[in-house]
Each structure stands twice: as structure tokens, then as C-alpha cells.
């Protein structure tokens, strides 16, 4: 009986200790994503994106959201999952820059 109680307490302790670490990473990732969303909307308002480019960038942001939810569904984001999401965000950032500076726009 003692072993069951001790193992249950250890499991609870580990669970509650890992949650703040995942939250800190999530906060940084969420802040970056909101900045990217802002850049997309700002460039669309300025007419620097065509409607097609705007949709492509929005779809890319939704894929990043899905990947983040998938990574965090077990309550822990592994280093590999974190790198994958960061890589996706890096690619999205480059795409936002390229598509808003390619000379095409919505007039």
C-alpha cells in the first residue's frame, strides 16, 4: 500500500513540476506567433500581399497551431517537438518577408 501511495505522489509531483516549463516555452511560442499574425495582417492592410499570398500565410499559421497543439497534447513538449515548431515558425517568418517584399500586391 505504501508503494502505491508513494508512486502516486511521485507521479503527481513530476506532473506539476513539468507544467510550468511547458508553459514558459508555450508563452514564448505564442508571443512569436502573435507577432507573425500581426505582420501578416499589417502587410495585407498595406496592400503588400495578394489575396492568395494572404491565404497561404494564414494556412501556414494554422499548420503551426496544429503542430503546437499536437506537441503539447501530452502535457510535455519534447526538445524534438520544440525544434520542429521553431523550424516551422522560422520558415513562416521567411515566407512573410518574401511574400510582402516580392513586388506583388493587391491594388
C-alpha positions as CSV (number, residue, x, y, z in Angstrom):
1,X,0.0,0.0,0.0
2,X,2.9,2.4,0.9
3,X,4.5,1.8,-2.5
4,X,1.3,2.7,-4.3
5,X,0.8,5.9,-2.3
6,X,4.5,6.9,-2.8
7,X,4.4,6.2,-6.5
8,X,1.2,8.2,-6.9
9,X,2.7,11.2,-5.0
10,X,5.8,11.0,-7.1
11,X,3.8,11.0,-10.3
12,X,1.8,14.0,-9.2
13,X,4.9,15.9,-8.2
14,X,6.5,15.2,-11.6
15,X,3.4,16.2,-13.4
16,X,3.1,19.5,-11.6
17,X,6.8,20.3,-11.9
18,X,6.8,19.8,-15.7
19,X,3.8,22.0,-16.4
20,X,5.5,25.4,-15.8
21,X,8.4,24.5,-18.1
22,X,6.0,23.7,-20.9
23,X,4.0,26.9,-20.2
24,X,7.1,29.0,-20.4
25,X,8.0,27.6,-23.8
26,X,4.4,27.9,-24.9
27,X,4.3,31.6,-23.9
28,X,7.4,32.4,-26.0
29,X,6.0,30.5,-28.9
30,X,2.6,32.2,-28.6
31,X,4.2,35.6,-28.5
32,X,6.1,34.9,-31.6
33,X,3.1,33.6,-33.4
34,X,1.0,36.7,-32.5
35,X,3.8,38.9,-33.9
36,X,3.8,36.9,-37.1
37,X,0.0,37.2,-37.3
38,X,0.3,40.9,-36.8
39,X,2.9,41.1,-39.6
40,X,0.6,39.2,-42.0
41,X,-2.4,41.5,-41.2
42,X,-0.3,44.6,-41.4
43,X,1.1,43.7,-44.8
44,X,-2.3,42.7,-46.1
45,X,-3.7,46.1,-45.0
46,X,-0.8,47.9,-46.7
47,X,-1.6,46.0,-49.9
48,X,1.8,44.3,-50.0
49,X,0.2,40.8,-50.2
50,X,-2.1,39.4,-52.8
51,X,-5.2,37.6,-51.5
52,X,-3.6,34.3,-52.5
53,X,-0.4,35.1,-50.6
54,X,-2.5,36.1,-47.6
55,X,-4.4,32.8,-47.6
56,X,-1.2,30.8,-47.9
57,X,0.4,32.6,-45.0
58,X,-2.8,32.1,-42.9
59,X,-2.8,28.4,-43.7
60,X,0.8,28.1,-42.7
61,X,0.0,29.7,-39.3
62,X,-2.9,27.3,-38.8
63,X,-0.5,24.4,-39.5
64,X,1.9,25.8,-36.9
65,X,-1.1,26.0,-34.4
66,X,-2.0,22.4,-35.1
67,X,1.6,21.2,-34.7
68,X,1.8,23.1,-31.3
69,X,-1.4,21.5,-30.1
70,X,-0.2,18.1,-31.2
71,X,3.1,18.6,-29.4
72,X,1.5,19.8,-26.2
73,X,-1.3,17.3,-26.0
74,X,0.5,15.0,-23.6
75,X,1.4,18.0,-21.3
76,X,5.1,17.9,-22.2
77,X,6.8,19.4,-25.3
78,X,9.9,17.4,-26.1
79,X,13.1,19.1,-27.4
80,X,12.5,17.5,-30.8
81,X,8.9,18.8,-30.9
82,X,10.1,22.2,-29.8
83,X,12.7,22.3,-32.6
84,X,10.1,21.2,-35.2
85,X,7.7,24.1,-34.2
86,X,10.6,26.6,-34.1
87,X,11.7,25.5,-37.6
88,X,8.1,25.9,-38.8
89,X,8.0,29.4,-37.3
90,X,11.3,30.3,-38.9
91,X,10.0,29.2,-42.3
92,X,6.8,31.1,-41.8
93,X,8.8,34.3,-40.9
94,X,10.9,34.0,-44.0
95,X,7.7,33.4,-46.1
96,X,6.1,36.5,-44.6
97,X,9.1,38.6,-45.5
98,X,9.5,37.2,-49.0
99,X,5.8,37.5,-49.9
100,X,5.5,41.0,-48.6
101,X,8.6,42.2,-50.4
102,X,8.2,40.5,-53.8
103,X,6.8,43.5,-55.6
104,X,3.3,42.0,-55.9
105,X,0.5,43.4,-54.1
106,X,-3.2,44.0,-54.1
107,X,-4.2,47.2,-55.7
